[in-house]
């Protein structure tokens, strides 16, 4: 079973990397871009066919390692 975890900063958390990307994009001739926020994407393969068990396992991965839940949110997408 394949899964994609998207980790993003929570609203209100400063994102200096996103601000640097925004400034660089404007410098490259994209003046209409604004409010860039950066994040992380993890593509995982989890053995088994039970989607609920896979989601539970991936949630545990996020809580323990993949996301800093104090400042980050995460979303899990599962496909077969």
N, CA and C atoms as a LAMMPS dump frame, in Angstrom:
ITEM: TIMESTEP
0
ITEM: NUMBER OF ATOMS
240
ITEM: BOX BOUNDS ff ff ff
-5.0000000000000000e+02 5.0000000000000000e+02
-5.0000000000000000e+02 5.0000000000000000e+02
-5.0000000000000000e+02 5.0000000000000000e+02
ITEM: ATOMS id mol type element x y z
1 1 1 N 0.852 -1.155 0
2 1 2 C 0 0 0
3 1 3 C 0.908 1.232 0
4 2 1 N 0.588 2.194 -0.85
5 2 2 C 1.388 3.412 -0.955
6 2 3 C 0.732 4.52 -0.148
7 3 1 N 1.574 5.377 0.421
8 3 2 C 1.065 6.503 1.188
9 3 3 C 1.941 7.719 0.929
10 4 1 N 1.321 8.872 0.972
11 4 2 C 2.033 10.146 0.876
12 4 3 C 1.679 10.96 2.112
13 5 1 N 2.714 11.405 2.804
14 5 2 C 2.547 12.258 3.975
15 5 3 C 3.052 13.647 3.598
16 6 1 N 2.208 14.642 3.767
17 6 2 C 2.578 16.029 3.502
18 6 3 C 2.639 16.757 4.841
19 7 1 N 3.802 17.345 5.109
20 7 2 C 4.025 18.05 6.366
21 7 3 C 4.176 19.534 6.059
22 8 1 N 3.398 20.372 6.748
23 8 2 C 3.458 21.816 6.545
24 8 3 C 3.505 22.517 7.895
25 9 1 N 4.035 23.728 7.889
26 9 2 C 4.068 24.516 9.111
27 9 3 C 2.657 24.965 9.478
28 10 1 N 2.387 25.016 10.761
29 10 2 C 1.093 25.5 11.228
30 10 3 C 0.971 26.992 10.933
31 11 1 N -0.254 27.451 10.788
32 11 2 C -0.508 28.878 10.575
33 11 3 C 0.073 29.651 11.753
34 12 1 N 0.693 30.764 11.449
35 12 2 C 1.262 31.6 12.497
36 12 3 C 2.713 31.296 12.816
37 13 1 N 3.232 30.16 12.336
38 13 2 C 4.639 29.829 12.546
39 13 3 C 5.445 30.506 11.441
40 14 1 N 6.467 31.24 11.821
41 14 2 C 7.305 31.92 10.838
42 14 3 C 7.968 30.906 9.912
43 15 1 N 8.092 31.267 8.639
44 15 2 C 8.672 30.383 7.633
45 15 3 C 9.758 31.14 6.864
46 16 1 N 10.955 31.27 7.442
47 16 2 C 12.011 32.021 6.768
48 16 3 C 12.419 31.413 5.429
49 17 1 N 12.375 30.088 5.319
50 17 2 C 12.713 29.459 4.045
51 17 3 C 11.669 29.81 2.99
52 18 1 N 10.409 29.802 3.358
53 18 2 C 9.349 30.199 2.432
54 18 3 C 9.512 31.647 1.995
55 19 1 N 9.894 32.514 2.937
56 19 2 C 10.114 33.919 2.598
57 19 3 C 11.287 34.077 1.64
58 20 1 N 12.355 33.294 1.842
59 20 2 C 13.506 33.352 0.942
60 20 3 C 13.127 32.871 -0.461
61 21 1 N 12.324 31.826 -0.534
62 21 2 C 11.864 31.321 -1.833
63 21 3 C 11.007 32.371 -2.52
64 22 1 N 10.119 32.995 -1.761
65 22 2 C 9.266 34.047 -2.314
66 22 3 C 10.109 35.18 -2.898
67 23 1 N 11.112 35.644 -2.158
68 23 2 C 11.99 36.705 -2.644
69 23 3 C 12.758 36.291 -3.888
70 24 1 N 13.225 35.052 -3.923
71 24 2 C 13.955 34.552 -5.088
72 24 3 C 13.055 34.463 -6.314
73 25 1 N 11.833 34 -6.124
74 25 2 C 10.899 33.916 -7.25
75 25 3 C 10.608 35.302 -7.819
76 26 1 N 10.418 36.272 -6.947
77 26 2 C 10.191 37.644 -7.422
78 26 3 C 11.417 38.148 -8.176
79 27 1 N 12.619 37.827 -7.662
80 27 2 C 13.856 38.222 -8.331
81 27 3 C 14.035 37.556 -9.688
82 28 1 N 13.409 36.4 -9.869
83 28 2 C 13.482 35.677 -11.142
84 28 3 C 12.396 36.108 -12.121
85 29 1 N 11.632 37.138 -11.759
86 29 2 C 10.634 37.664 -12.686
87 29 3 C 9.22 37.174 -12.474
88 30 1 N 8.921 36.709 -11.265
89 30 2 C 7.563 36.269 -10.949
90 30 3 C 6.993 37.192 -9.867
91 31 1 N 6.634 38.424 -10.231
92 31 2 C 6.228 39.416 -9.232
93 31 3 C 4.869 39.129 -8.58
94 32 1 N 4.063 38.269 -9.171
95 32 2 C 2.722 38.016 -8.654
96 32 3 C 2.686 36.952 -7.555
97 33 1 N 3.813 36.294 -7.31
98 33 2 C 3.835 35.257 -6.28
99 33 3 C 3.849 35.906 -4.904
100 34 1 N 3.158 35.282 -3.98
101 34 2 C 3.126 35.821 -2.625
102 34 3 C 2.813 34.752 -1.608
103 35 1 N 3.239 34.984 -0.401
104 35 2 C 2.927 34.112 0.728
105 35 3 C 3.336 32.658 0.47
106 36 1 N 4.605 32.445 0.152
107 36 2 C 5.12 31.096 -0.07
108 36 3 C 5.361 30.426 1.276
109 37 1 N 4.869 29.207 1.416
110 37 2 C 5.114 28.38 2.592
111 37 3 C 5.724 27.079 2.096
112 38 1 N 6.787 26.644 2.71
113 38 2 C 7.436 25.408 2.277
114 38 3 C 7.051 24.268 3.209
115 39 1 N 7.224 23.059 2.733
116 39 2 C 6.898 21.89 3.533
117 39 3 C 7.721 20.693 3.085
118 40 1 N 7.301 19.511 3.52
119 40 2 C 7.995 18.269 3.196
120 40 3 C 6.971 17.247 2.711
121 41 1 N 7.421 16.36 1.827
122 41 2 C 6.577 15.263 1.356
123 41 3 C 7.346 13.962 1.528
124 42 1 N 6.689 12.964 2.107
125 42 2 C 7.264 11.635 2.278
126 42 3 C 6.396 10.635 1.527
127 43 1 N 7.004 9.864 0.635
128 43 2 C 6.302 8.775 -0.044
129 43 3 C 6.732 7.475 0.617
130 44 1 N 5.754 6.709 1.097
131 44 2 C 6.022 5.479 1.841
132 44 3 C 5.313 4.3 1.186
133 45 1 N 5.875 3.122 1.379
134 45 2 C 5.192 1.874 1.027
135 45 3 C 5.061 1.088 2.317
136 46 1 N 3.821 0.735 2.658
137 46 2 C 3.531 -0.025 3.87
138 46 3 C 2.964 -1.368 3.458
139 47 1 N 3.552 -2.425 3.957
140 47 2 C 3.08 -3.772 3.617
141 47 3 C 1.71 -4.024 4.239
142 48 1 N 0.897 -4.807 3.558
143 48 2 C -0.422 -5.164 4.069
144 48 3 C -1.524 -4.55 3.226
145 49 1 N -2.755 -4.956 3.534
146 49 2 C -3.898 -4.482 2.763
147 49 3 C -4.947 -3.777 3.624
148 50 1 N -4.723 -3.717 4.916
149 50 2 C -5.672 -3.086 5.827
150 50 3 C -5.37 -1.583 5.901
151 51 1 N -6.224 -0.779 5.259
152 51 2 C -5.985 0.656 5.199
153 51 3 C -6.022 1.298 6.583
154 52 1 N -6.916 0.865 7.438
155 52 2 C -7.008 1.44 8.786
156 52 3 C -5.731 1.174 9.578
157 53 1 N -5.194 -0.033 9.466
158 53 2 C -3.952 -0.37 10.179
159 53 3 C -2.784 0.432 9.62
160 54 1 N -2.745 0.581 8.293
161 54 2 C -1.683 1.365 7.67
162 54 3 C -1.761 2.819 8.115
163 55 1 N -2.96 3.383 8.125
164 55 2 C -3.133 4.781 8.544
165 55 3 C -2.701 4.956 9.997
166 56 1 N -3.046 4.005 10.847
167 56 2 C -2.648 4.068 12.252
168 56 3 C -1.126 4.017 12.393
169 57 1 N -0.5 3.143 11.634
170 57 2 C 0.958 3.011 11.672
171 57 3 C 1.635 4.295 11.167
172 58 1 N 1.131 4.861 10.089
173 58 2 C 1.712 6.081 9.519
174 58 3 C 1.486 7.265 10.455
175 59 1 N 0.339 7.326 11.102
176 59 2 C 0.083 8.375 12.081
177 59 3 C 1.122 8.305 13.196
178 60 1 N 1.42 7.113 13.649
179 60 2 C 2.438 6.935 14.683
180 60 3 C 3.805 7.399 14.182
181 61 1 N 4.126 7.092 12.92
182 61 2 C 5.388 7.555 12.322
183 61 3 C 5.466 9.082 12.326
184 62 1 N 4.36 9.71 11.975
185 62 2 C 4.317 11.173 11.939
186 62 3 C 4.51 11.758 13.321
187 63 1 N 3.813 11.198 14.293
188 63 2 C 3.878 11.711 15.658
189 63 3 C 5.263 11.521 16.281
190 64 1 N 5.954 10.447 15.895
191 64 2 C 7.25 10.132 16.509
192 64 3 C 8.447 10.696 15.754
193 65 1 N 8.327 10.895 14.421
194 65 2 C 9.52 11.268 13.661
195 65 3 C 9.283 12.242 12.514
196 66 1 N 8.295 11.982 11.684
197 66 2 C 8.175 12.716 10.427
198 66 3 C 7.746 14.166 10.593
199 67 1 N 6.998 14.477 11.649
200 67 2 C 6.513 15.854 11.852
201 67 3 C 6.811 16.298 13.278
202 68 1 N 7.156 17.56 13.402
203 68 2 C 7.261 18.182 14.722
204 68 3 C 5.887 18.761 15.015
205 69 1 N 5.085 18.02 15.738
206 69 2 C 3.676 18.379 15.888
207 69 3 C 3.448 19.65 16.71
208 70 1 N 4.486 20.196 17.305
209 70 2 C 4.355 21.474 18
210 70 3 C 4.176 22.6 16.978
211 71 1 N 4.904 22.508 15.851
212 71 2 C 4.869 23.588 14.852
213 71 3 C 4.408 23.14 13.472
214 72 1 N 4.161 21.826 13.296
215 72 2 C 3.802 21.325 11.968
216 72 3 C 2.509 20.521 12.003
217 73 1 N 1.767 20.589 10.887
218 73 2 C 0.614 19.732 10.628
219 73 3 C 1.032 18.673 9.624
220 74 1 N 0.29 17.578 9.568
221 74 2 C 0.554 16.575 8.547
222 74 3 C -0.766 16.04 8.002
223 75 1 N -0.697 15.604 6.741
224 75 2 C -1.85 14.984 6.091
225 75 3 C -1.392 13.681 5.465
226 76 1 N -2.225 12.661 5.56
227 76 2 C -1.895 11.333 5.046
228 76 3 C -2.854 10.986 3.919
229 77 1 N -2.29 10.603 2.771
230 77 2 C -3.076 10.103 1.635
231 77 3 C -2.633 8.666 1.374
232 78 1 N -3.579 7.755 1.29
233 78 2 C -3.26 6.341 1.051
234 78 3 C -3.879 5.903 -0.26
235 79 1 N -3.082 5.163 -1.046
236 79 2 C -3.584 4.585 -2.3
237 79 3 C -3.09 3.142 -2.391
238 80 1 N -3.758 2.373 -3.195
239 80 2 C -3.375 0.96 -3.34
240 80 3 C -2.392 0.757 -4.431
